Amino acid sequence: MSESPAAPAPAPDPTTPGKKPMSNLNQRLLFGVLGAVLLLGSVWYSAWSFALFFGAVQMRMLWEFYRMMRHAGYKPAALLGGGISVVIFGSLHIVSSTLIPQRGRFAMFGGNLFDVSGLFLIGCIFLLPTLLILREMYAWPRDNQNLSPFANVGVALLGLLYVSLPMSLLSVVAFNAQGYDYRRIFALLLLVWSSDIGAYAAGKTFGKNKLAPKISPGKTWEGAIGGFLLTLAMGWALGYLLPELSVTYRLVVAAVVAVFGPLGDLAESMLKRSVGVKDSGRIMPGHGGLLDRFDAFLFILPVLALLQLLAG
């Protein structure tokens, strides 16, 4: 019996690309490195590159927050809110760069209270509800929305209070009596990263007891303790970077980061679960949105700014 001829090889699929697509891990590594270089370079270069970078970051974070709220059925004033967030960030940056070098600490009350930047900041705070309500009056009635227009006003205000104002307080941390000090921002980043790394490593190795299973099932008490201990260790080691700060002050700052950073992360996880989204955005492939990356800052920075106000 003669052998049947071999079946011809299938023709290559013209839609298949010649190269394999980049894996998710490679994407995370690539964009993580690029993001870290841009972040650290902007912080190191000058006070204004720092302000431009984080001003854009907080505005993007606010947009991601409003996007999630739109997913839940609200219609916040995203453009108006974004514009106001830039004014708040810029005003606090100018106030911090002016007052802290003069006084050695942040203090809004004094002879410089009526600087133009201070007036802008105070005016924005006082006029915010009025501007947002006027916007709703202009758009009223809205089609296909059962929510009250005042719910939109509340969500718009919440975004500014939850995202933009805390991120604007980063300028309070960045300045000391000598002026802008990039080392302080580097130190804050190292503390936040230590908290994340310590929590991840301890959670993977020892994690058994869930920290908040209804909000973030992956987080454990063992991970939280590991993150706390590594952050304290980093706070002690930062004496090599900031020798002028006492070990007590550094450990207090480290404890603030270790406690309030995970709380900020849990708060954003609860937000995403409440509106039914996995990530706040897709600006960084493999990393989600900027709100996912900087959520810890939203709880850390108000406490650190208060510490700066009290201790200098």
N, C-alpha and C positions, 0 to 999 in steps of 0.2 A: 504494500500500500504506500503510495507516495505521500510525503508529508504535505500538509496544507501550508500554503504560504503564510509567513508571519504577518501579523496585522501591522499595518503601517503605524509609525509613531505619530502620536497626536500632534497636530500643528500647534506651535506656541500661541498662547493667548496674547493677542496684540494689546490687550488692556493691562497685562501684567507688567509692571515697571521693571526696568533692568536691575535696579538695586532694591534690596530689602528695605522696607520702611524702618525708620529709627524706632528702637524699642522705647517703651515708657521709661525704663530706668535711664537709658541714655539721654532721653529728653529731659528728665529731671536733673541729671548731672550737668548737662550743657547749659540749660537755662538757669539752674541754680548758681553755677559759676559766673555766668554773665551778669545775673542780677546782683550777686555779691560784689563783683568788681565795680559795677555802676554805683551801688550803694556806698561802698567804702571809699571809692574815689570821690564821689560828690561830698561826702562828709569831710574827707581829708583836705580837699582842695581849698575851700574858703567858706566863710559864713554864708555867702550868697549862693554858691553852688549847693550847699546844704539846704538853704531855704527853698530854692527852685525845685530841687529834687523832692523834698518832703511836702512842699506845697502841692506839687502834681500828684504825689502819692495819696495824700489825704483827700484830694478832690476825686480821684479815681475810686478810693474806698467809699466815699459818700455816694458816688454814682452806683456802685455795686449794692450798697444798702438800699437805695431807692429802687433799683431794679428788682430786688427781692420783694420789696413791699408792693411793687406793681404786680408781681406774680401772685401776691395774696389778695389783689383786688383794689388796692389803694392807688391813688394818682397824685403822689407828692410833686411839689414844684421843683423838679430836678435842676432845671437851668438856673432858676432864681436861687435855689439852695446852694448850687455849686459856686455861683458868683459870690454869695455871702460868705461861703466857706473860705474863699481866697482872701477876702477882705479881713476875716477874722485871723487867719493864719499870718497874713502879712503884717497886720497891726500888732499882733502879739510878738512877732519876730522883731519888729522895730522897737517896741516898748522894751522887750527883754535886752536887746543889744544896746539900748540907751541907758536904762535904769540900773541893770545889774552891774556893769562896770563902774558906774558912778557910786553906787551904794554898797556893792559887794554882795547883794542879794536882791531878789525880786520883791518889789514893793510898789503897788499901784498908787499909793497915796503919798502925795508930796508935791513939790514944786513942778514936777514934770507931768502931772496928771492931765494938764490941758494941752499937751502936745497934740499935733494933728493926728498922729497914729492912735493916741489914746482916745481922742474924740471919735474917730471912726469906729473904734472897737465898742465904745459905750453906745454910740448911736445905733450901731447894728443890733446890739442886744436889746435896746429899747424899742426899736422899730420892727424887729423881726415879726412878732405876731401880726402887727398892722399890715405889713407888706404881704404876708402870706394870706391873710384873710381877704385883702383887696384882690389878690390874684384869683381866689376862689369866687369872689363876687363877679369878676370879669368873665370867668368861664361858666358860671351857673346859667341854666341847669346843664348837667353833663348827661350824655346818653349812656345807657348800659352800665350805670353805677347805682347801687342801692345804698352805698355808704354816705354818711353825712359829709359835707364839705369840711366840717371842722375836724373830722378824722384825718383828712388829707393834711390839714394844717398841723395837727398833732404829730403825724408821721414825719413831715418835713422838719419840724422843730426837733423831734427825737433824733433824726439823723445828724443834725448839727451838734446836738448835745452829746450824743453817743460816739460819733466819729470825729467830726472836725475840731471841736473844742479840745478834746484830749490830745489829738495829734498836734494841735497848735501849741500845746504846752511843752512840746519837745524843745522849743527854743529856750524855755526857762531852764531846762536841764543843760543846754549846750553852752550857756554863758556863765562866766564867773567874774571876779573883780578885775581880772586882766583882759577880759573880752571873750571872744569866741574860743572855745577849747574843744577841738575835735576828739580829744582823748576821752572826754566824758560820754560822747555818743558811742565811741568804740567800746567803752566799758559797759554801757547799757546793753549793746548788742551781744557782747560776750556773756553777760549774765543771762540774757534771754535764751541764747543758744545753749548755754550750760543747763538751764532748767529743762529745755526740750530734750537734750541728749540724755541727761541723767534720768529723766522720767521714762524715756523710750527704753533705755538699756535695762533699768531696774524692772520696769514693767514686763519686758520680754523674758527676763531671767527669773524673777521672783513673783510676778503678778498673779494674785489669786482673788483678792477681795476687791470687788468693783467699787469705784469711787462715786460715779453717778450713772448707773446703768441705763436709766431712762433717757439721758441726754447724750452720753458718749460711752457706749458699752466697752470700748477698748481701754479706757483709763482705769487704773487701779490705785489703791492706797499705797501699795509698795512702790509703784512708779512715782507717785507724788512725793514720797519720802526720799527716793533716790534723786529726784530732781532738786529737792530742797537741799540735800546734803552737797551735791555737786555745785550748786549755785553758791552756797556758803563758802565752799573751797575756792571757787573762782573769785568771790569777793575778797577773800584773804590774799589771793595771788595778785589781785589788781594793785596791790601796794607797789609792785614794780612799774606799773603804768602810771599810777597817780600817787606818788609817795607823799604828797602834801596832804592827802586825806587820811584821817586817823583810821586805825583798824576798826574801831567801834562804828564810825560812820559808814565805812565800806560794808561791814556785816549787816548793818541796819538796812542799807540799800539793797543788798543781796537778799535779805529776808523779804523785803517788799516785793521784789521781782519773783521770788520763789513762791510766794503766796498768791499775789494778785495776777501774775501771768497766767497760771492755769485757770483761774476764775474767768479771766477775759476770754480764754479759749473755750471754756464751757458755755459762756454766754453766747458766743457766736455759733456754737454747735446747736444750742437751743433755738436760736434765731433761724438757722437753716432748716432744722426739723419742723419748726412751726409753719414755715411757708412751703415745705416740700421740695427743697433744692439740695443738691449734693455739694456744690462749690459755689462760692459767691461770684465767681467770674472765671474767665478763661484767658486772661492776659498773659499768663505764664504756663505754657504747656507742661503738664505733669505736676504743677504746683497749685492749680486753682487760681483764685483771684488774689488781689492785694489785701483784701479784708481777711482772707484766710491766713495770709503771711504775717500781718501786723495786728491781729486781734488781741494779743496779749498786751500790746502797748496801750490799748484803750482803757484798761483798768490800772496799769502800772503808772502811767504818766500823771494822772491827777494826784496820786499819793506822793510821788516824787516831787511834784511841783509844790505841794503843801510842805513837804520836808525841806525843800529849798527855801520856802518862805519863812519857815520857823528857824532853821539852823544856818542858812546862808550857804 
